[in-house]
Amino acid sequence: MSESARWAATMLGAALGVSFALSLGLTAMAIRVAPRLGLVDRPGGANSHKTHRRPTPYGGGTAMMLAAWGPAAAAVVLASALSESWIAERFGELARAYAGGLAQRGGQLAAVFAGALALHVLGLYDDVRAQGPWVKLTAIVGVAVWTAMAGGVAVAQFLGPATSIVLTVLWITIITNSLNFLDNMDGLSAGVAGICAMFLVICGLAAGQLLVPALGCLFLGAMAGFLVFNFPPAHVFMGDAGSLVLGYMLAVLSAMTTYYDSAGPMPPYALAMPLAILAVPLYDFTSVVVIRLMEGRNPLRGDRRHFSHRLVERGLSRRSAVLTIYLATAATGALATLLPGAGLRETLTVLAVVLMVLLIIAILEAPLRRDA
């Protein structure tokens, strides 16, 4: 193994391990502290789409936020504060180069963190006092604009600056809402987001990146630590304070992995990679919106018409439904790892298989036909 590969493995392993340990401890603390602060999700009431049977504390979203962004902020501060010569003397030239690159990207990471923090605060407020769907949508769009303009996160830059900004705002808005929609069953949103993050890390490494995979590992570890307490039956919820941030970070990481500061030129059809990785959340989001619109209802208001609920209606247990969605996400994500460097023929083949996976799911979850 080369020195650069050893450094990459060490950095990614440290990011994953530290964030997992922090998330584990902070989530356990949230379970104890949240009820004392009144941060509890109670079933029934106006939110009739909720399915849990006992009051469950919030706080998982804050635990994940601190577990992922705490080490990231510490790393940026250290990289900026320590002199390059001091780092080179003690850890070598490669460490100096990595630290210098991290310090240079500090401004971008600060802008992304500001966007995540804004959504986290919005989610906390919504968890305590529910806001209207249009309030959340407006805030998400505002954060997406900020991220594209101030953070320099962009998709499809080959189409020109204006078009790229519009598409970036749409991408961040849709993916953020997709993960927020998916947070409707114990262990579902965090598990699916973790699987997507894992494949984004793999694709980022395949493209020769390290910073973005490291950030992905921080969030992957944070989600894994939270899932210890959230997998069915859940002992804690992430709330909107968590699901909004996870969706936002997946959107940002996918944009940075695929298009931003790429090691080399990519053909336009390489944009298929994040679509394959995030195919299942996008399927749930699209199908729910279509169902609600066809029934003449507000597409942003919660109900029990999600992918997971439809699987339960077909006879699966909640845990089996969650695991089924995990497997579908892993299947499309694994296909996406074939796309970096792929040609047009290979890309179309992968997309066709992803589409067939989604169509099989759609057929299997369709309502049972009853003979007259």
C-alpha positions in Angstrom: 0.0 0.0 0.0 1.4 3.4 -1.0 1.9 6.2 1.6 -1.0 8.2 0.1 -3.3 5.2 0.4 -2.3 4.6 4.0 -3.0 8.3 4.8 -6.4 8.1 3.1 -7.3 4.9 5.0 -6.2 6.4 8.3 -8.1 9.7 7.8 -11.3 8.0 6.6 -11.1 5.4 9.4 -10.5 8.1 12.0 -13.4 10.2 10.7 -15.7 7.2 10.8 -14.6 6.0 14.2 -14.6 9.4 16.0 -18.0 10.4 14.7 -19.5 7.0 15.5 -18.3 7.1 19.1 -19.5 10.7 19.5 -22.9 10.0 18.0 -23.3 6.9 20.2 -22.5 8.9 23.4 -24.5 12.0 22.4 -27.5 10.1 21.3 -27.6 8.1 24.6 -27.4 11.5 26.4 -30.2 12.9 24.3 -32.5 10.1 25.3 -32.1 11.2 28.9 -32.0 14.9 28.5 -34.7 15.5 25.8 -37.7 14.6 27.9 -36.6 17.1 30.6 -36.6 19.8 28.0 -40.0 18.8 26.6 -38.5 17.5 23.3 -40.8 14.5 23.0 -42.7 13.3 20.0 -46.2 12.3 21.2 -48.3 10.1 18.9 -51.8 10.9 17.7 -53.3 14.4 17.9 -53.2 16.6 14.8 -50.4 14.6 13.2 -52.6 11.5 12.5 -50.0 10.1 10.1 -47.7 9.3 13.0 -47.6 5.5 13.8 -45.5 5.2 17.0 -47.5 4.2 20.1 -45.5 5.8 22.9 -43.9 9.2 23.5 -40.4 9.1 22.1 -37.7 11.7 22.8 -36.1 13.8 20.1 -32.5 14.8 20.1 -31.0 12.3 17.6 -30.7 15.0 15.0 -28.6 17.3 17.3 -26.4 14.3 18.3 -25.6 13.6 14.7 -25.0 17.2 13.9 -22.5 17.6 16.7 -20.9 14.2 16.0 -20.3 15.0 12.3 -19.6 18.7 12.3 -17.6 18.9 15.6 -14.6 16.9 14.3 -14.9 18.6 10.9 -14.7 22.1 12.5 -11.8 21.0 14.7 -9.9 19.7 11.7 -10.3 22.9 9.8 -9.3 25.0 12.8 -6.2 22.9 13.4 -5.2 22.9 9.7 -5.5 26.7 9.6 -3.8 27.4 12.9 -0.8 25.1 12.7 2.1 26.1 10.5 2.9 24.0 7.4 6.5 23.5 8.5 5.4 22.2 11.9 3.1 19.7 10.3 5.7 18.6 7.8 8.4 18.1 10.4 6.2 15.8 12.6 4.0 14.1 10.1 5.6 14.4 6.7 5.1 16.3 3.4 1.9 14.4 2.6 0.2 15.5 5.8 1.3 19.1 5.1 -0.3 18.9 1.7 -3.6 17.5 3.1 -3.7 20.1 5.8 -3.1 22.9 3.3 -5.9 21.6 1.1 -8.2 21.5 4.0 -7.4 25.0 5.1 -8.0 26.2 1.5 -11.5 24.6 1.5 -12.3 26.0 5.0 -14.4 28.8 3.6 -16.5 26.5 1.5 -17.0 24.1 4.5 -18.0 27.1 6.7 -20.7 28.1 4.2 -22.0 24.5 4.0 -22.0 24.3 7.8 -24.0 27.5 8.0 -26.6 26.0 5.7 -26.7 22.8 7.8 -27.0 24.8 11.0 -29.8 26.9 9.6 -31.8 23.8 8.7 -31.0 22.2 12.0 -32.4 25.2 13.9 -35.5 25.3 11.7 -36.0 21.6 12.3 -35.6 22.0 16.1 -38.2 24.7 16.1 -40.5 22.6 13.9 -40.2 19.6 16.2 -41.3 21.7 19.1 -43.9 23.9 17.3 -44.9 22.5 14.0 -44.6 24.9 11.1 -46.5 25.0 7.9 -45.0 23.1 4.9 -44.5 26.3 2.9 -42.4 27.8 5.7 -40.0 24.9 5.6 -39.9 24.8 1.8 -39.1 28.5 1.7 -36.3 28.0 4.2 -34.9 25.1 2.3 -34.9 27.0 -0.9 -33.2 29.9 0.8 -30.4 27.6 2.2 -30.0 26.0 -1.2 -29.5 29.5 -2.8 -27.0 30.3 -0.1 -25.1 27.1 -0.6 -24.9 27.6 -4.4 -23.9 31.2 -4.2 -21.7 31.5 -1.0 -20.6 27.9 -0.8 -19.7 27.4 -4.5 -21.4 24.1 -4.6 -22.6 23.6 -8.1 -24.0 20.9 -10.5 -23.9 20.8 -14.3 -21.4 23.7 -14.6 -21.0 22.9 -18.3 -24.4 24.4 -18.9 -23.3 27.9 -17.7 -23.4 29.7 -14.4 -27.0 30.7 -14.3 -28.4 27.3 -15.3 -26.0 25.6 -12.9 -27.2 27.7 -10.0 -30.9 27.0 -10.8 -30.2 23.2 -11.1 -28.2 23.3 -7.8 -31.0 24.9 -5.9 -33.5 22.4 -7.3 -31.2 19.5 -6.5 -30.6 20.6 -2.9 -34.3 21.4 -2.4 -35.5 18.0 -3.8 -33.0 15.8 -2.0 -33.5 17.6 1.3 -37.2 17.1 1.1 -36.8 13.5 0.0 -35.0 12.5 3.2 -37.4 14.6 5.2 -40.3 12.7 3.6 -38.5 9.4 4.2 -38.4 9.9 7.9 -41.6 8.1 8.5 -40.6 4.8 10.1 -38.1 3.8 12.7 -34.6 3.5 11.3 -35.6 4.3 7.8 -34.2 7.8 7.0 -30.9 7.4 8.8 -30.3 3.9 7.4 -31.1 4.9 3.8 -29.0 8.1 4.2 -26.1 6.1 5.6 -26.2 3.6 2.7 -26.2 6.6 0.2 -23.4 8.3 2.0 -21.3 5.1 1.9 -21.6 4.8 -1.9 -20.8 8.5 -2.3 -17.6 7.9 -0.3 -16.7 5.0 -2.6 -17.4 7.0 -5.7 -15.5 10.0 -4.4 -12.5 7.9 -3.7 -12.7 6.4 -7.2 -12.6 9.9 -8.6 -9.4 10.7 -6.6 -11.0 12.9 -4.0 -10.3 12.7 -0.2 -11.9 15.7 1.5 -15.5 14.9 0.4 -15.2 11.2 1.3 -13.8 12.2 4.7 -16.8 14.5 5.3 -19.1 11.6 4.1 -17.4 9.3 6.6 -18.1 11.8 9.4 -21.8 11.7 8.6 -21.8 8.0 8.0 -20.4 7.4 11.4 -22.8 9.8 13.0 -25.8 8.0 11.4 -24.5 4.6 12.4 -24.2 5.7 16.1 -27.7 7.1 16.0 -29.1 3.9 14.4 -28.0 1.9 17.4 -30.9 3.6 19.2 -33.2 4.3 16.3 -33.4 0.9 14.5 -36.9 -0.6 15.2 -38.2 -0.3 17.8 -36.7 3.2 18.2 -35.7 4.7 21.5 -35.1 8.2 20.0 -36.1 10.2 16.9 -34.0 12.5 14.8 -36.9 14.8 14.0 -36.8 17.4 11.3 -33.7 18.7 13.1 -32.0 15.6 11.7 -33.7 14.6 8.5 -33.4 18.1 7.0 -29.7 18.1 7.7 -29.1 14.6 6.4 -31.0 15.4 3.1 -29.1 18.6 2.7 -25.7 17.0 3.3 -26.4 14.2 0.9 -27.3 16.8 -1.8 -24.2 18.8 -1.1 -21.9 15.7 -0.9 -23.3 14.3 -4.2 -22.8 17.6 -5.9 -19.3 18.0 -4.7 -18.4 14.4 -5.4 -19.8 14.4 -9.0 -19.2 17.8 -10.3 -17.3 20.2 -8.0 -13.6 20.4 -8.4 -13.3 17.1 -10.3 -9.9 15.6 -10.9 -10.6 15.7 -14.7 -13.2 16.4 -17.3 -16.4 14.4 -17.1 -18.9 13.8 -19.9 -22.4 15.1 -19.2 -23.9 11.7 -18.7 -21.6 11.1 -15.7 -24.3 13.1 -13.8 -26.2 9.8 -13.6 -24.2 8.7 -10.6 -26.0 10.6 -7.9 -29.4 9.8 -9.5 -28.5 6.1 -9.2 -27.3 6.4 -5.6 -30.3 8.4 -4.5 -32.8 6.6 -6.7 -34.9 5.1 -3.8 -35.4 8.4 -1.9 -36.2 10.1 -5.2 -38.7 7.3 -6.0 -40.4 7.7 -2.6 -40.6 11.5 -2.9 -41.9 11.4 -6.5 -44.5 8.7 -5.9 -45.9 10.3 -2.7 -46.1 13.7 -4.4 -47.9 12.2 -7.4 -50.4 10.3 -5.2 -51.2 13.4 -3.2 -51.7 15.5 -6.3 -53.9 12.9 -7.9 -56.0 12.9 -4.7 -56.2 16.7 -4.7 -54.2 17.1 -1.5 -51.3 19.3 -0.6 -48.2 17.4 -1.7 -46.2 18.7 1.2 -48.4 17.5 4.0 -47.6 14.2 5.8 -49.6 11.1 5.5 -49.3 7.3 5.4 -48.8 6.9 1.6 -45.1 6.5 1.6 -43.1 3.6 0.1 -42.6 2.1 3.6 -46.3 2.3 4.5 -47.3 0.7 1.2 -45.0 -2.2 1.9 -46.6 -2.7 5.3 -50.0 -2.6 3.7 -48.9 -5.6 1.6 -48.2 -7.6 4.8 -44.5 -6.9 5.6 -43.6 -6.0 9.2 -42.2 -2.6 9.8 -38.7 -4.0 10.3 -39.0 -6.1 7.1 -40.2 -3.0 5.2 -37.2 -1.0 6.4 -34.8 -3.8 5.5 -36.4 -4.1 2.1 -35.8 -0.4 1.4 -32.2 -0.7 2.7 -31.6 -3.5 0.2 -33.2 -1.6 -2.7 -31.0 1.4 -1.8 -27.9 -0.7 -1.6 -28.7 -2.3 -5.0 -29.0 1.0 -6.9 -26.0 2.4 -4.9 -23.8 -0.6 -5.9 -24.7 0.0 -9.5 -23.6 3.6 -9.2 -20.1 2.6 -8.4 -19.7 1.4 -12.0 -20.3 4.9 -13.3 -17.1 6.9 -12.6 -15.2 6.7 -15.9 -18.0 4.8 -17.6 -18.9 5.4 -21.2 -22.3 6.2 -22.6 -23.3 2.6 -23.2 -22.3 1.5 -19.7 -24.1 4.5 -18.2 -27.3 3.7 -20.1 -27.1 0.0 -19.0 -26.7 1.0 -15.3 -29.6 3.4 -15.5 -31.8 0.8 -17.2 -31.1 -1.7 -14.4 -31.8 1.0 -11.7 -35.1 1.8 -13.5 -36.0 -1.9 -13.5 -35.3 -2.2 -9.8 -37.7 0.7 -9.1 -40.3 -0.8 -11.5 -40.2 -4.2 -9.7 -40.7 -2.3 -6.4 -43.6 -0.4 -7.9 -45.3 -3.6 -9.1 -44.7 -5.5 -5.8 -46.1 -2.6 -3.7 -49.1 -2.0 -5.8 -52.5 -2.6 -4.2 -53.7 -6.2 -4.3 -56.2 -6.9 -7.0 -59.5 -8.3 -5.7 -61.8 -10.3 -7.9 -65.4 -9.4 -7.9 
